[in-house]
Amino acid sequence: MKMIKKLNGRRIKTLREKMGISRAKLSKMIDFKHKLYVTEQCISMYEQNKIKKPNLYFLISCSDVLDVDLDFFLEENQGGL
């Protein structure tokens, strides 16, 4: 079995709340540092795992502004090919 990684958006929310950052603030931080416009609604959809094909640039930007490794937002699932 091959291990594949899947986004766990709840980790974005957990870390964001632990740091006392609102969705609006996270959106502004990402836009300011990476010039990537992300709405609060989009962040909410990521946090609720409603995004089926996550944008890698968003995840990299989010991990950078929240100061965690990209793998923090991912979890391993078993999958076969």
Stockholm file with secondary structure:
# STOCKHOLM 1.0

chainA/1-81         MKMIKKLNGRRIKTLREKMGISRAKLSKMIDFKHKLYVTEQCISMYEQNKIKKPNLYFLISCSDVLDVDLDFFLEENQGGL
#=GR chainA/1-81 SS CEEEEEECTHHHHHHHHHTTCCHHHHHHHHHHHHCCCCCHHHHHHHHTTCCSSCCHHHHHHHHHHTTCCGGGGEEEEEECC
#=GC SS_cons        CEEEEEECTHHHHHHHHHTTCCHHHHHHHHHHHHCCCCCHHHHHHHHTTCCSSCCHHHHHHHHHHTTCCGGGGEEEEEECC
//
